[in-house]
Structure formats: C-alpha cells, structure tokens
Amino acid sequence: MSDSEHKSEIKKEGPNYNIAEPHNLSKRSKWLREYYFKGVEREWNNEYMSFTTGTDWDIIWCESDYYISPEIHFYIGNKGKGVFEGCLRSVAIPVSLPDG
C-alpha cells in the first residue's frame, strides 16, 4: 500500500478530554478570563504608547526595562539610537507641557 493510500485510511478523532476547563472561578477571575479572550476587542490591550514633547532630548523610559532579560538591552539602545527608541519615536503622540 502506498503512502498516499495509507493516509486516506487514517481517521481523525476528536479529543477524548478537555484541557484546562475553568470551573469554580471567582467573579474576578471569571471577568479577567473573559476579558483576556476578547482579544483586540478589549478597550485596553496593554499596548505601548509613546508621547513626545518634540524636543531632541526626549528620552524613552519604560518601567518594564527593569524586569527584562539582559539581551533585550541591545534593542533598547542608548541616547535614542536603539531599535525600540527609534520605533517609539516614530509613532509618538505629541503633547505640550504646561509652562513652568
């Protein structure tokens, strides 16, 4: 029997069990789970947003920089020359600062 004939005889069966089916969730956990699975329909997606005053000395600061792996520092860059900083600068939303 050829390989292609053998493949046509293989029957696909559905799963015999469910993995990680939620049960007995607290109201908060249930809400968080449902919110997570809304995906891009969520009001807030934990996306980066960058802002700029338009000055050359604007810097990129991100609180998560303190908790990331060391190899990512190559992309963060130094003095606005890194991949991340260049990308964030290009999509930054201009804001004006109050006087004083």
C-alpha positions in Angstrom: 0.0 0.0 0.0 1.4 3.4 -1.0 1.9 6.2 1.5 -1.0 8.3 -0.1 -3.4 5.3 0.2 -2.5 4.8 3.8 -3.1 8.4 4.6 -6.6 8.3 3.2 -7.5 5.5 5.7 -6.4 7.4 8.7 -9.4 8.6 10.6 -9.2 11.8 12.7 -10.9 11.5 16.0 -11.8 14.4 18.3 -10.2 14.8 21.7 -11.4 12.4 24.3 -10.8 15.0 27.1 -10.8 18.8 27.6 -7.7 20.5 28.8 -7.9 23.4 31.4 -11.6 23.7 31.5 -12.3 26.5 34.0 -14.5 25.7 37.0 -15.4 27.3 40.3 -13.8 30.6 39.3 -14.2 33.7 41.5 -16.2 36.5 39.9 -13.0 38.5 39.4 -11.1 35.5 37.8 -14.1 34.8 35.5 -14.2 38.5 34.5 -10.4 38.6 33.8 -10.6 35.4 31.8 -13.4 36.6 29.6 -11.7 40.0 29.2 -8.5 38.3 28.1 -10.2 36.2 25.5 -11.9 39.3 23.9 -8.5 39.9 22.3 -8.4 43.0 20.1 -12.0 43.8 21.0 -10.8 44.9 24.5 -10.9 48.5 25.4 -7.3 48.3 26.7 -4.8 46.0 25.1 -1.6 46.6 27.1 0.0 48.2 24.1 2.9 50.5 24.1 2.0 54.2 23.7 4.7 56.8 23.3 4.4 60.5 23.8 6.8 63.3 22.9 7.2 67.0 23.6 9.0 67.3 20.2 12.4 68.1 21.7 15.6 66.4 20.7 16.3 65.4 24.2 13.1 63.4 24.8 14.0 60.1 26.3 12.2 56.7 26.3 11.5 55.4 29.7 9.7 52.2 30.4 9.2 50.6 33.8 9.4 47.1 32.4 13.1 47.8 31.4 14.0 46.8 34.9 12.5 43.3 34.7 13.6 42.2 31.2 16.3 39.9 30.1 19.8 41.4 29.5 19.9 40.6 25.8 17.0 43.0 25.2 19.2 46.0 26.1 20.7 45.8 22.6 17.4 46.8 21.1 16.6 49.4 23.7 19.6 51.4 22.7 21.5 54.4 24.1 20.6 58.0 23.7 17.8 57.5 21.2 19.8 55.3 18.8 18.2 51.9 19.5 15.6 50.0 17.6 12.9 50.3 20.2 13.6 54.0 20.8 13.6 54.8 17.0 10.3 52.9 16.6 8.6 54.5 19.6 9.8 58.0 18.5 8.2 57.5 15.0 4.8 56.7 16.4 4.9 59.1 19.4 1.9 61.3 20.1 2.9 64.9 20.5 1.9 66.5 23.8 2.5 70.0 25.1 3.8 70.7 28.6 2.4 73.4 30.8 4.6 76.4 31.4 6.8 76.4 34.5 
